[in-house]
Amino acid sequence: MVSQSSDDNGVDMIALRKEDVTGKEFKTIELAEEFYLSYAKGIGFSVRKDKLVQNSEGKVCRRRWCCSKEGLRNEKFNDRSDRIRPPKPIARENCSAHFWVGYEKKRDVYVITNFEPHHNHQLVTPLESTYLRCNCLVRNSDLAQAVGMRRALFRTCQTYEEILLDCDTKAALSYLKAKEAMDPEFFCKFNVKEENRLGNLFWKDSTSLSDYIAYGDVLIFDSMYKTNVYDKTLVLFVSSNNYRSTVMFGCALLQDETFETYK
């Protein structure tokens, strides 16, 4: 399976345009929110829930999400004479980025009606996006897993470590997708084994490719036998340049050391 920074329709999730997503449909409001959160995490901004319109039955008819930096702080909160502590740093910058969906009753779907992709502030890096407030959530699946492991008499530290390993995989793949969008020569390939867990992972970037073209006459293949917490073999493809410095051609994490895996 090759890593792609796109949705099921082949749309680039990192560089979305209005025409790419307007009219896109979702079966539930949760799927629409998941779509926008995934996009936000990929390019590096935090999402805030905004306007909500419901009918008399409590059904969500319209929902709007916006960038967490939308709007401006009211000046009255900065000029209070009775303030004891200094005001918190200003976090809002009047950003106009937002995402609207509306409910179509005849087809029982939610449709994107408005999308503004442009931000007026600097976005965070892929490594930092994991720590944005909208991404610091405890998923129901993680909670259920923690409760189940606790009942099976697992220690709290063991439960925490198991859940973190799953999160590390998603964070790594998100980072690699972002790298792919910024580097036209970036390549990543991975497969998924049972229980939807990461199997093998290989990656290289444009620097690795140019170094291989220049210094690929000699290739050193080295596998460090399971020296990491994930119990995976780390494989390095390296060589030496004309300054006798080590250059990297590619890296891989392998689930086993069979012939087919190495091939």
ZIGILIN-V383577 format. One record per residue. N is the residue number from 1. RES is the residue in three letters. SS is DSSP state (2 for helix, 1 for strand, 0 for the rest). Layout:
BEGIN
N;RES;SS  N;RES;SS
END
This chain:
BEGIN
1;MET;0  2;VAL;1  3;SER;0  4;GLN;0  5;SER;0  6;SER;1  7;ASP;0  8;ASP;0  9;ASN;0  10;GLY;0  11;VAL;0  12;ASP;1  13;MET;0  14;ILE;0  15;ALA;0  16;LEU;0  17;ARG;0  18;LYS;2  19;GLU;2  20;ASP;2  21;VAL;2  22;THR;0  23;GLY;0  24;LYS;0  25;GLU;1  26;PHE;1  27;LYS;0  28;THR;0  29;ILE;2  30;GLU;2  31;LEU;2  32;ALA;2  33;GLU;2  34;GLU;2  35;PHE;2  36;TYR;2  37;LEU;2  38;SER;2  39;TYR;2  40;ALA;2  41;LYS;2  42;GLY;2  43;ILE;2  44;GLY;0  45;PHE;0  46;SER;0  47;VAL;1  48;ARG;1  49;LYS;1  50;ASP;1  51;LYS;1  52;LEU;1  53;VAL;1  54;GLN;1  55;ASN;0  56;SER;0  57;GLU;0  58;GLY;0  59;LYS;0  60;VAL;1  61;CYS;1  62;ARG;1  63;ARG;1  64;ARG;1  65;TRP;1  66;CYS;1  67;CYS;1  68;SER;0  69;LYS;0  70;GLU;0  71;GLY;0  72;LEU;0  73;ARG;0  74;ASN;0  75;GLU;2  76;LYS;2  77;PHE;2  78;ASN;0  79;ASP;0  80;ARG;0  81;SER;0  82;ASP;0  83;ARG;0  84;ILE;0  85;ARG;0  86;PRO;0  87;PRO;0  88;LYS;0  89;PRO;0  90;ILE;0  91;ALA;0  92;ARG;0  93;GLU;0  94;ASN;0  95;CYS;0  96;SER;0  97;ALA;0  98;HIS;1  99;PHE;1  100;TRP;1  101;VAL;1  102;GLY;1  103;TYR;1  104;GLU;1  105;LYS;0  106;LYS;0  107;ARG;0  108;ASP;0  109;VAL;1  110;TYR;1  111;VAL;1  112;ILE;1  113;THR;1  114;ASN;1  115;PHE;1  116;GLU;1  117;PRO;0  118;HIS;0  119;HIS;0  120;ASN;0  121;HIS;0  122;GLN;0  123;LEU;0  124;VAL;0  125;THR;0  126;PRO;2  127;LEU;2  128;GLU;2  129;SER;2  130;THR;0  131;TYR;0  132;LEU;0  133;ARG;2  134;CYS;2  135;ASN;2  136;CYS;0  137;LEU;0  138;VAL;0  139;ARG;0  140;ASN;2  141;SER;2  142;ASP;2  143;LEU;2  144;ALA;2  145;GLN;2  146;ALA;2  147;VAL;2  148;GLY;2  149;MET;2  150;ARG;2  151;ARG;2  152;ALA;0  153;LEU;0  154;PHE;0  155;ARG;0  156;THR;2  157;CYS;2  158;GLN;2  159;THR;2  160;TYR;2  161;GLU;2  162;GLU;2  163;ILE;2  164;LEU;2  165;LEU;2  166;ASP;2  167;CYS;2  168;ASP;2  169;THR;2  170;LYS;2  171;ALA;2  172;ALA;2  173;LEU;2  174;SER;2  175;TYR;2  176;LEU;2  177;LYS;2  178;ALA;2  179;LYS;2  180;GLU;2  181;ALA;2  182;MET;2  183;ASP;0  184;PRO;0  185;GLU;0  186;PHE;0  187;PHE;1  188;CYS;1  189;LYS;1  190;PHE;1  191;ASN;1  192;VAL;1  193;LYS;1  194;GLU;2  195;GLU;2  196;ASN;2  197;ARG;1  198;LEU;1  199;GLY;1  200;ASN;1  201;LEU;1  202;PHE;1  203;TRP;1  204;LYS;1  205;ASP;0  206;SER;2  207;THR;2  208;SER;2  209;LEU;2  210;SER;2  211;ASP;2  212;TYR;2  213;ILE;2  214;ALA;2  215;TYR;2  216;GLY;0  217;ASP;0  218;VAL;0  219;LEU;0  220;ILE;1  221;PHE;1  222;ASP;1  223;SER;1  224;MET;1  225;TYR;0  226;LYS;0  227;THR;0  228;ASN;0  229;VAL;0  230;TYR;0  231;ASP;0  232;LYS;0  233;THR;1  234;LEU;1  235;VAL;1  236;LEU;1  237;PHE;1  238;VAL;1  239;SER;1  240;SER;1  241;ASN;0  242;ASN;0  243;TYR;0  244;ARG;0  245;SER;0  246;THR;1  247;VAL;1  248;MET;1  249;PHE;1  250;GLY;1  251;CYS;1  252;ALA;1  253;LEU;1  254;LEU;1  255;GLN;0  256;ASP;0  257;GLU;0  258;THR;0  259;PHE;2  260;GLU;2  261;THR;2  262;TYR;2  263;LYS;0
END
